[in-house]
Amino acid sequence: MKILVPIDGSSYSENALAFLSTRSELFGENPTVELLVVFDSVPGNPSECAAKRYCEEKATDIFSPALTSLAGKHVTLIKTVLIGDPAEQIAREADRLGANLIMMGSRGRTALAGLFLGSVTNGVLKQTKIPVLIIRGQSTPHSDALRVGIAVDGSRYGLSAVHHVLENRALYGKNAVFYLIHVANDYASAVYPDIFGMTLPTFSTQEIEAMQKKEFNDVMTPLLPLFTKAGITPKTIGLVGNAGDEIAAFAQNEGLDLVVMGSHGYGRIKSAVMGSTATRIASRGTVPLLVTQLAEDTDPQ
């Protein structure tokens, strides 16, 4: 597995490195980890050679604690220093490396700020289709075996998330526990007006329960054989309501170490680059979030 880890010496990148350092099973496979430092500017107006020398000297201090955190691990380490727009350089370097994952810390913002994950993280998500694992300040997992929630909704984006988990199982630990989470529509909110203009429920309680059960089974049925083939028995979780709110609450209440979900993104001209559900999950909790995105011409089988 090839992992790109952008670092800047902040506590946020330290959180990402701390998370990575717990991945015992992953290190047993001798992954390639590239530590990337990106400078978006250099004081004064130095020559290209002087700017490169300045950045390399400054990067030494940033690399030092990162190298210490990964000391003794079975890992192929690469150190890279670049100058330019951080999001653009991270996305471009991930492509050059052929990375399977970008792992980065993010400070997060409030809903009012509009940047739930910080400008660099949002910029990376806009410019890459490589899965991005966002560490948002939660304490480092106590065990190599993670408790992982996988959000699924019957779409190819949810299927993409499942495939990524199954293809990179070492990232989650040998005895990881997986939760397949689907949030059904709240059909109880559907109403129609009677002849007097009063609103009446469209469906009975029994009809609502039957529709929610069918929706849940329709989503889970195609996915369970994939886990069976991989020798995994996931826990299936059915929730009702707003997907982002319900998944975020479940992750917090159950003490999940990570939430994985697929997202189509919205391109550079939209602010909600991950889609409404992923953005809502990111804004509601601190559980690390792994976002897999699909290129338009990709259709997982």
N, C-alpha and C positions, 0 to 999 in steps of 0.2 A: 504494500500500500504506500502511496506517495502522498504526503501531507504537507501543505504549505501553511506555515504559522507566521503571520505578520506580527512583529513586536515593535514596541516603541519605548520600553522601559517603564511604562505606567503600570499601575496596579491591575488594570484591565487585561493587559497582555500577560501579566504574571498569573492571573486567574486561569487563562487559557493554558499556560505552560504547566501549572499545577494540576489541572485536569488531565492533560496529556501524560504527565509523569506517572499517573496511577494505572496506565493501560498495560498491565503486565503481560497479558496474552498477546496483545498487539506487538509488543517489543520482542516476544518470542519468535515472531515472523520476520524480524529484522527489517522494519519499514524504513523508507527514506523520508526524512524530515528536513525540510528547508526552512531555515529561520531567515525571515526577510525584514530588513529595515529600509524604510522609504523616507527620504527627506524631501519635503515639498518646497524647500527654499534653502539658500545658503547665504549667510550674512555678506553684505557688500556685493561686489560684482566681480568675483574671481574668474580666472581662466578655467577652462574645462578641467584641466589637470589639477589645479589648485582646489577646485570644488570637490573633485573626486577624493583627493587626499584628505581634505577637511572632513568629509562625510565618513570615510573609512576610519579616521581617528575617533570621531564621535561614536561611531557604531560599536567600537570595541567595548565601551562601557555598557552598551545596551546588550551586547551578546554575552557578556561575562556571566550574569546571573542565570541567563537562559541555558548556557552550557552547563552550569553547575546543577541546575534542576534535572538535566538529562544525563548527567555523568553516570557511567556504569551501566547504562541501558544498551541493549543490543539494537542499535539504530545507526543508519548511515546518515550523518549530519552534513548539511550544506549551509554555508553562510553567504548571504547575498545582500549587497547594498545598492540601492537605486535612488535616483533623483527624479522627482516629477510629482504629478498628481497621485496621492496615495491609492485611491480606489482604482484608478486606471492602471497603475503599475502592478498592484496586487492581482487584478484580474488577468492582466497580460502575462505576468510571471507564472500564474497557475496554469495557464494554457501551455506556456513553454515547457514547464516541468512535466506536464501530463498528469497533474495532480488528481487524485481521487477525492480529495477533501481539502477545503480551506478551513482552518480552525482559528478563530479570532475572538478576543475579548471585546466587549462593548459596554459602554457606560449606561446606555439606555436613556430615555428621556420620558417626560410625562406626555400624556395624550395631548395636552394643550400646546406643547412644544412642537408637535407634529413629526418629530424625528424619534421614533420609538427606540431606534437602535444606534443613533449617532450617524453623522453624515458619511463617514468613511464606510461603515458597514452597509448602509443603504446604497452607497455608490457601488460597492462590490457586487451586491445582489442584483443591481441593475445591469452590470456589465459582464456577468459570467453565468454559465449554466452548470458549473461545477458545484456540487453540494457544499453548503457553508454551515459549519457548526459554530453557533454563536454562544459564547460563555458570558453569562450576564451577572456575575457576582456571587452566584450560589457557592457554598462551601464545597471543597473538593470531596468527591465520593469516598466513603470509608472503605469500599471494597472494589476489587477489579470487576466484579459482576454487577452490572448496572440494572436498575429498574427502568425499563424503557417503554414509553407510550408511543404508539404509532397511530396517528390520526388517519382514518380512511373514510371515504365517502362514496365509493363506487365508481370514482373517476379514474382516469389513467394517471392522474397526479398522485393519488393515494397508492396506486399500484407501483408507481415509481419509488415511493418511499419504502414500501415493503421489499422491493427488489434490492434497494441499496442496503437495507439492514441485513438481508440474507446473504448478500455478496460480500459483506464486510463484517462478519460476525465477530472477528477478533477484537474489533474496536469496543465491543460491549462486554467482553469478558466471557469466560467459559460457561459460567452458570448464570448468565443473565436471565432476567425475567421480563417477558414481553407482554404488553397489553395492547390488543387491537381495539381501538376506541372509535366508535361511530356515534355521532349525535344526530338523532332523528328529528324530523320536522315536528313542531308542536301543532298538530292538526286541531287541537282544542281551540285555537285562536280563530279558526275559520267560522264566520258567522254570516247570516243573511237576514234581511229585514222582513218582518211580517207585514200584513196589510195595514197595520197601524203604525208602521215605522219602527217598531221595536226590533232589536237585534236578537236573533235566536241562534243557538249553536247549530252548525251544519251537520255535525256527526255526533252520534251517541258515544258514550264512554267505551262501550264494547267495540264499536267501529274504529275509534281512535287507537285503541290498544292493538287491534288486529292490523291496522295499517302500519303502525310503528314496528310491530313484530316482523311484518313482511319486509319492510324497508331494511331492517337490521339483518335479516336472513339473506336478502338479495345482495347486500354489501359483503357479508362475511363468507358466504358459500364459496365464491371463486378463490378466496384468499387462503382458506384453511389448508387445502391440499399442498400449497407451496410450503407452508410451515411443516406439515407432516413429512414431506419429502426431505426437508432439511433436518428432521429429527427434533423438531421443536413443538411444544404444545403451548400456544399463547393463551392468555386469559382474554376472553372477549367481553368488552364493556359496552353496554348500551346506555346512552344518555339522551336527554330530550331538552331542547331549547336552543339558545344561540351557541353555535359551535365553538367560537373563540372563547366565550366566557366559560362554558361547561368544561372544555378541555383544560383550560388554565386552572380552574378550580380543582378539577380531579387531580391534576399533576401536583398541585400544592398539598392537597389533603392526603394523598396517598404517598407522598414523599418520593415522587419519581425523580430519577437522576437526569432524565433527558426526554424530550419530546421530539419525535421525527415526523415530518409531514412534507408532502409534495405541494408545490405551489407553481402556478403558471407565471406569476409576476405580471407586470403591466408595462414594462419598457420604460424608457428614459423620461417620457413626458408625463408620467403619472407619479403621484406622491406615494401611493400605497403599493410599493413595488412588489410586495410578497402576496398581495391579495388580502381581502378583508379578514379572513379567518386567521391566517398566520400573523398578520399585524396585530390583531386583537389579543392573540395568545402572548405575543411579545410584550404588549403594553400592560398585561394583567399580572405577570408573574416574573420570577427570576430563574425559573428552571431553564437550563440550557436548551436551545432550540436548534435542531438540525433541519435545514431547509433544502430539499432537493427540487430542482427546477428542470423542466423539459424544454428542449428546443422544439420549435413549432413542427418540425418534420419527424419528431421522435415519437414512437408509439410502443411502449414496453409490452412484451408478450407474457 
